[in-house]
Amino acid sequence: MPIRPIDLQTLFMQMQQVGREQAAEKEGALLQSAIKGAAEQKRRDETKEAVRRPEEPEGGAPPVRDRKERGPGRKGQGPGEEGGRDGTEEEAAQGEEVVRDPDLGTKIDLSG
């Protein structure tokens, strides 16, 4: 089957369209990978800048409680608190000397 001039004319006219389609396919793959890369970068930036809750310690130190936190249901106060019972019995049992100063922690030294 020989190629006729009309066939060549039709092929030459469609070459531009075929070239555009092939270029769009090549650019489409690059564009798609660029879009995926941009989305991944955006996700990484968001996770980096996100505020996270602090992790709960496992078996760490117990939380600090304020002495004033004790409710009215408790009658006795701890050995470091004023009033209530005197802690001398517990101190003698432990064998440690505990010195209590009423001015301790109430004065600030600004000279040094």
Phi, psi and omega in degrees: 000113182282155177272127180262161181300327180292326177293318178296319180297319179293318179295318180295326179289329181272351181297322179297317180293319178296319178298319178295318180297318179292321178295321179294323177295317179294313180292328180298318179294317178294318180295320180295318178292325177294321179294317178297319178296319179293321179294319178295318178296319179296318179296319179296319179296319180294319179290329179290321183269357182288147178270124181253152176288147178294148180283141179283131179290140179259111178071021180277196180292146178289158181294150180283131179250142178281146181294330181285351182289339183297134184280174181289349181288339181269130180270313183277149176249161183293168183294339181270000184254155182279157176081185177068228182264163179270140184271016184293327180294318180290323180295318180293325180290327181278336180080012179254147178265124180246124181256128178246130180239123182293336180271357183293124178086002181253347182244145181242130179268112182263353185283333189258000000 
